[in-house]
């Protein structure tokens, strides 16, 4: 019985080595037990090598798969970086435009501030008073006029309190007699309120602040 099992084992090993099916074609092959053992060992080593080769091929496929994924990730990252770069450039351009607009607004505010703080003359009366987009209060005065110095602080207070709603200017009647004559200034201090290029109201004398506010409020 044992001899039959051994013989069957030897035939199986021989068939594996020759890569043929077990059958009558194997009857004329004879293997000694030592040769059969060696053949079986070689067969196991071959199977082990084949398994290792299969494992290496699988690892190679996995590495190729990872490499392909990494390439896709790299392309996606490059595309995302390009998009972000474009957005950054748009933001830079937008900031540059806003900066220029802000500079223009600041320059305009500075010009308006200088105009509000400076006196008005015959040469600038049309531009600063008649062409103004907001109501204008003009204080006609002269350096030698005592009452003019009394009302001057009130005009300054109103210019500050109503900033943005109206502007106040002072016109020296000695230095700019043309406008004073045109509007019939006979006594100073005289305060006139202009709106839309037209004279709306005249206030003569060093009146209280409340009187100036009451007149001004009607045209705001």
SULHUMO-V403677 format. One line per field, one symbol per residue. phi: phi as a letter, one per 20 degrees, with the letter a starting at -180 (. if undefined). burial: 1 if it has 9 or more other ideal C-beta (glycine too) atoms within 8 Angstrom, else 0. Layout:
# SULHUMO-V403677
phi=???
burial=???
This chain:
# SULHUMO-V403677
phi=.ffffffffffffffffelcefagfefeeccfgfffffffffffffffffffffffffffffffffffffffffffffffffffffffffffffffffffffffffffffffffffeefdcgfdfffedfefecgcdddebbfeefgfffegfffffffffdgnebcccdcfffecfffgfgdmfdbcfcdcddbmncfdbccdneeffgffffffffde
burial=0000010011111110100000000100001000010011011000000000000000000000000000000000000000000000000000000000000000000001001100011000100110010011111111001011001101111110010001111111100110110000100111111110000110100000001110110010
